[in-house]
Amino acid sequence: MINHSNENTLLDDANSYDVNKELMGKISSDFVKVADQLKEASYQIRKRGFSDYPIFVASRRDVPMGQLLIAAEELGNHWNYKASFVDEFIQRELIGTESLDLWKENYKAADEYCCLFVVHGDFAGFVYIPFPED
């Protein structure tokens, strides 16, 4: 995770550096159960013009961000997945307006990668996971 320009700005140039392998394994194994639904939601968010930068908030506890898309245990998953986009992260000052261009520059192609904002314990950060190929 890169702190850039101010204390309220979270950026990422790949996956957050603080993600340990154990947590990444937990996220990845859960992600495969919901990947198709998240990929379709990402497509719909972009197609309907809501945002070019969909973000899915993944957490095991309720966090006051985004709109619930997939509840824990709904598809055999253990995490909640909420749909959001970059505008909400700017409004909540998780991404500073002065850092928005840099954040967008590091955002991975939404057709190929899912942008997850993972909240787990004391970790909160962006993680990009490739969608499974058909």
Backbone as a ProteinNet text record, in pm:
[ID]
protein_1_A
[PRIMARY]
MINHSNENTLLDDANSYDVNKELMGKISSDFVKVADQLKEASYQIRKRGFSDYPIFVASRRDVPMGQLLIAAEELGNHWNYKASFVDEFIQRELIGTESLDLWKENYKAADEYCCLFVVHGDFAGFVYIPFPED
[TERTIARY]
84.5	0	89.4	53.1	133.8	53.9	110.9	50.4	107.5	21.9	67.8	-2.4	70.1	22.5	-42.8	-124.2	-181.4	-213.3	-244	-266.5	-392	-485.5	-612.1	-612.3	-498.4	-492.3	-432.9	-509.8	-461	-446.8	-329.5	-305.4	-239.1	-235.5	-176.1	-122.7	-1.5	50.7	50.2	-5.6	-26.3	-121.5	-71.2	-149.3	-85.4	-166.8	-116.4	-2.8	102.6	220.9	194.6	92.8	64.2	-12.5	-54.9	-130.4	-34	-55.5	31.5	-22.4	59.2	21.1	-99.7	-110.1	-223.7	-354.3	-355.6	-475.3	-506	-404.3	-425.3	-484.4	-441.6	-496.8	-643.4	-678.7	-818.4	-905.8	-856.7	-933	-950	-841	-845.4	-937.9	-932.9	-1017.4	-1165	-1196.2	-1334	-1376.3	-1284.3	-1312	-1359.1	-1300.7	-1339.2	-1487.7	-1547.5	-1689	-1782	-1731.6	-1815.8	-1765.7	-1660	-1594	-1687.6	-1769	-1858.7	-1957.9	-2012.2	-2107.5	-2039.5	-1918.4	-1845.7	-1806.1	-1768.1	-1730.9	-1852.4	-1967.5	-2089.9	-2128	-2117.5	-2148.1	-2053.7	-1926.2	-1828.4	-1866.4	-1903.7	-1944.8	-2067.6	-2167.8	-2290.7	-2266.1	-2181.1	-2147.3	-2085.9	-1994.6	-1928.7	-2022.4	-2098.1	-2189.5	-2296.6	-2349.2	-2457.1	-2407.5	-2276.1	-2219.4	-2209.1	-2223.2	-2208.5	-2064.3	-1969.4	-1828.1	-1743.4	-1629.6	-1530.8	-1438.8	-1456.8	-1367.7	-1446.9	-1507.6	-1578.4	-1482.3	-1524.7	-1448	-1544.1	-1498.3	-1580.1	-1517.7	-1596.3	-1550.5	-1572.1	-1464.5	-1470.6	-1436.7	-1528	-1503.9	-1584.3	-1540.8	-1615	-1715	-1695.3	-1788.5	-1854.9	-1961.2	-2030.5	-1948.3	-1925.3	-1858.1	-1952.8	-1955	-2051.2	-2006.7	-1980.7	-1939.2	-2007.6	-2045.6	-2100.1	-2238.3	-2285.8	-2415.7	-2393.3	-2457.1	-2438.8	-2475.8	-2383.2	-2403	-2415.5	-2322.3	-2322.5	-2292.5	-2387.9	-2369.2	-2285	-2218	-2140.6	-2232.7	-2181.6	-2251.6	-2358.4	-2379.4	-2482.3	-2448.5	-2321.3	-2276.1	-2166.5	-2168.2	-2062	-1939.4	-1949.7	-1840.2	-1842.7	-1730.3	-1719.8	-1713.7	-1699.6	-1685.1	-1811.7	-1837.3	-1940.2	-1874.7	-1948.3	-1898	-1998	-1948.4	-2032.2	-1979	-2070.8	-2033.7	-2017	-1911.1	-1883.8	-1806.8	-1768.3	-1681.5	-1595.6	-1506.4	-1403.8	-1463.2	-1578.7	-1638.4	-1666.2	-1713.1	-1738.4	-1608.1	-1500.6	-1370.8	-1316.6	-1346.7	-1306.5	-1390.9	-1522	-1610.4	-1572.2	-1529.8	-1491.2	-1344.4	-1278.1	-1138.5	-1042.8	-1077.9	-985.9	-889.7	-932.5	-845.8	-856.2	-744.8	-744.6	-762.2	-832.1	-856.1	-725.7	-623.6	-495.3	-421.5	-466.9	-403.1	-487.4	-601	-692.6	-629	-556.1	-492.7	-394.8	-317.6	-223.3	-298.2	-406.4	-486.1	-540.2	-596	-651.3	-542.3	-425.7	-312.7	-276.5	-293.9	-258.9	-375.3	-492.8	-610.5	-593	-614.9	-597.2	-724.1	-708.5	-819.1	-935.3	-1051.9	-1168.4	-1225.7	-1196.2	-1241.5	-1157.3	-1035.3	-942.8	-921	-931.8	-902.3	-1018.9	-1036.7	-1133.9	-1059	-1105.7	-1048.2	-1126	-1059.3	-1119.3	-1058.1	-1140.9	-1092.5	-1120.8	-1017.3	-1030.2	-1018.1	-1116	-1113.7	-1113.6	-1001.8	-989.5	-899	-954.4	-875.7	-827.7	-697.4	-642.8	-591.1	-618.2	-577.2	-693.2	-665.3	-759.5	-676.3	-702.6	-624.7	-679.8	-627.4	-668.6	-593.5	-667.2	-610.7	-672	-589.1	-636.9	-621.4	-732.2	-729.8	-780.4	-706.6	-753.6	-880.2	-973.2	-1091.1	-1048.6	-1109.6	-1077.9	-1113.8	-1031.4	-1060.6	-1166.8	-1252	-1362.7	-1315.3
-115.6	0	122.3	215.1	335.2	451.7	519.5	642.7	753.7	830.4	930.1	1062.5	1165.6	1302.4	1339	1252.6	1284.6	1155.6	1166.9	1048.5	971.6	1036	971.6	907.3	898.7	848.5	709.7	614.8	479	453.2	412.5	380.8	245.7	197.5	67.2	60.3	7.1	-6.6	-151.4	-239.3	-379.9	-434	-510.4	-551.5	-487.2	-458.6	-393	-474.9	-406.9	-473.8	-545	-500.6	-556.5	-688.8	-731.2	-855.8	-972.4	-1049	-1164.8	-1282	-1382.6	-1495.6	-1569.8	-1581.3	-1651.1	-1579.1	-1446.9	-1368.6	-1374.6	-1363.3	-1370.1	-1505.6	-1612.4	-1745	-1752.7	-1695.5	-1695.1	-1616.7	-1502.1	-1418.6	-1490.8	-1546.3	-1612.6	-1733.1	-1813.7	-1933.4	-1895.9	-1786.2	-1738.6	-1673.2	-1600.4	-1524.9	-1614.7	-1733.4	-1821.7	-1859.1	-1855	-1890.3	-1778.8	-1656.9	-1541.9	-1466.5	-1513.4	-1441.3	-1410.1	-1506	-1482.1	-1369.7	-1368.7	-1263.9	-1127.6	-1123.6	-996.6	-945.4	-1035.9	-995.4	-936.2	-998.9	-946.6	-811.4	-799.2	-672.1	-562.4	-594.7	-497.9	-450.6	-545	-511.7	-419.8	-453.8	-374.6	-233.9	-223.4	-91.7	-3.5	-60.3	16.4	42.4	-59	-46.3	58.6	61.8	155.1	294.9	313.9	446.4	491.7	399.3	438.1	476.1	399	426.5	341.8	394.7	317.7	241.3	264.4	206.5	135.9	20.3	-52.6	-108.8	-105	-159.1	-245.5	-362.6	-450.2	-459.3	-424.1	-427.1	-569.4	-633.5	-770.3	-767.6	-822.2	-824	-937.4	-977.2	-1079.3	-1015.6	-890.2	-818.4	-709	-653.9	-548.4	-420.2	-361.3	-231.9	-135.8	-10	85.7	144.5	57.3	102.8	18	78.8	5.9	-51.2	-123.4	-188.8	-339.6	-409.1	-553.1	-620.1	-698.7	-772.2	-921.5	-973.7	-1115	-1125.4	-1178.3	-1194.4	-1318.7	-1318.1	-1434.9	-1555.7	-1668.2	-1796.9	-1807.8	-1702.5	-1705.4	-1804	-1809.9	-1899	-1993.2	-2023.2	-2104.8	-2022.7	-1892.4	-1799.9	-1763.1	-1714.9	-1675.2	-1523.8	-1451.3	-1306.6	-1240.4	-1118.1	-1032.8	-954.5	-933.2	-854	-743.3	-620	-503.5	-429.9	-380.5	-304.9	-157.4	-100.2	41.4	92.8	218.5	273	383.6	431.8	523.5	649	695.1	817.2	804.2	686.9	667.4	673.6	620.7	621.9	764.3	847.4	988	1060.1	1036.1	1100.1	1063	940.4	894.6	925.5	993.5	1035.4	918	804.4	690.4	704.5	778.9	820.1	971.1	1038.3	1184.1	1232.7	1344.7	1398.1	1428.4	1469.7	1500.5	1374.5	1258.3	1132.2	1049.4	1101.7	1026.1	982.8	1071.7	1036	920.7	922.7	814.2	684.7	693.4	573.5	514.5	599.1	551.7	490.1	548.9	498.3	355.6	324.1	193	93.6	139.2	52.4	-46.3	-173.3	-275.5	-291.6	-340.4	-356.1	-432.6	-368.2	-424.4	-548.3	-570.8	-693	-813.3	-786.9	-894.7	-913.4	-805.8	-809.8	-755.2	-812.6	-760.9	-674.6	-552.6	-462.7	-483	-544.8	-566.8	-469.9	-412.6	-339.1	-430.7	-493.1	-595	-530.5	-561.7	-516.8	-643.6	-664.7	-786.2	-755.5	-764.3	-731.1	-587.2	-568	-432.9	-400.5	-487.9	-463.3	-406.6	-305	-252.5	-206.9	-264.1	-225.3	-285.1	-235.4	-280.8	-407	-499.5	-623.9	-647.1	-680	-711	-860	-926.4	-1069.1	-1090.2	-1165.9	-1190.4	-1274.8	-1238.4	-1321.3	-1450.8	-1563.4	-1690	-1680.9	-1742.2	-1743.1	-1846.9	-1816.5	-1907	-2038.6
0	0	0	-81.9	-93.9	-36.2	59.9	107.9	22.6	-41.3	-136.4	-111.7	-97	-86.6	45.4	101	230.8	304.7	431.3	514.3	476.2	408.4	375.8	238	173.9	38.8	36.1	-12.1	-29.7	-178.6	-219.5	-359.4	-369.9	-490.9	-512.6	-653.5	-669.7	-804.2	-849.1	-774.5	-810.2	-706.1	-614.6	-498.6	-376.7	-278.3	-157.6	-97.8	-59.1	-6.6	125.8	196.5	328	323.2	204.5	193.5	212	317.3	334.4	253.5	235.5	150.5	205.2	336.2	395.5	362.7	380.4	349.8	200.8	116.9	-27.8	-66.2	-1.7	-27.5	9.1	125.1	169.6	72.1	29.3	-63.3	-196.9	-248.8	-379	-379.7	-273.7	-270	-259.4	-195.3	-186.4	-317.7	-379.2	-501.5	-614.9	-628.9	-739.6	-733.7	-616.3	-601	-650.1	-655	-689.6	-813	-873.2	-982.9	-1099.2	-1139.4	-1253.1	-1223.9	-1103	-1065.6	-1057.7	-1004.9	-995.3	-1133	-1220.8	-1357.5	-1429.2	-1414.3	-1476.1	-1414.5	-1283	-1217.4	-1264.6	-1279.1	-1328	-1468.6	-1552.5	-1689.1	-1687.4	-1606.3	-1600.6	-1545.7	-1444.8	-1389.2	-1497	-1574.6	-1681	-1798.3	-1840.4	-1954.6	-1929.9	-1807.8	-1775.6	-1739.4	-1741.8	-1721.4	-1576.8	-1481.1	-1340.7	-1309.8	-1363	-1339.1	-1432.5	-1469.4	-1545	-1450.1	-1319.9	-1219	-1108.9	-1141.5	-1036.4	-932.5	-808.5	-695.8	-615.1	-575.5	-493.5	-355	-254.6	-116.5	-65.3	-23.3	28.6	176.8	257.9	402.1	465	581.9	655.9	751.4	782	869.2	786.9	838.4	766.4	772.3	656.7	649.1	577.2	618.4	563.5	429.5	333.9	200.7	95.6	-14.5	-127.1	-102.2	-203.4	-197.8	-199.7	-107.8	-97.7	-229.2	-279.5	-403.4	-374.4	-293.7	-257.3	-107.9	-33.8	110.4	138.4	252.1	294.3	299.1	255.1	251.5	142.8	66.2	-38.4	-150.4	-186.7	-294	-244.9	-116.5	-58.4	-24.3	-37.8	-6.9	141.5	191.3	331.6	349.6	241.8	245.4	190.6	234.7	176.1	62.8	-43.8	-156.5	-184.9	-181.1	-206.6	-329.2	-411.1	-530.4	-493.9	-544.3	-522.9	-644.2	-639.1	-742	-682.9	-764.5	-716.1	-652.4	-700.9	-644.9	-495	-451.8	-308.9	-229.4	-284.6	-216	-204.6	-303.6	-296.9	-191.1	-192.3	-94	48.9	69.8	203.8	235.1	142.5	156.4	174.5	114	110.3	-6.9	-107.2	-217.1	-224	-210.3	-215.6	-358	-374	-508.6	-581.2	-506.4	-569.7	-616.6	-571.4	-608.7	-704.7	-745.1	-829.7	-961.3	-1025.9	-1153.7	-1136.9	-1031.8	-1005.4	-976	-900	-871.6	-1001	-1087.9	-1215.4	-1303	-1299.6	-1377.4	-1334.5	-1208.5	-1155.6	-1155.2	-1191.5	-1196.5	-1311.9	-1285.1	-1387.7	-1471.2	-1593.7	-1688.9	-1625.9	-1619.8	-1550.8	-1619.2	-1745.2	-1812.2	-1770.7	-1726.5	-1693.4	-1543.6	-1467.2	-1323.4	-1243.1	-1126	-1030.5	-929.6	-912.8	-812.8	-683.6	-586.9	-456.1	-356	-272.8	-157.2	-39.8	10.7	113.7	251.6	337.3	476.2	560.7	631.4	713.1	832.3	951.9	1071	1062.4	1078.4	1069.7	929.6	832.6	694.2	614.5	536.3	437.8	318.8	202.8	85.4	-41.7	-152.8	-284.5	-323.2	-380.9	-431	-568.3	-665.4	-799.7	-822.5	-857	-882.5	-1024.4	-1104.2	-1240.9	-1241.1	-1328.7	-1345.8	-1412.8	-1373.9	-1440.1	-1589.1	-1671.5	-1813.8	-1841.5	-1938.3	-1971.3	-2024.5
[MASK]
++++++++++++++++++++++++++++++++++++++++++++++++++++++++++++++++++++++++++++++++++++++++++++++++++++++++++++++++++++++++++++++++++++++

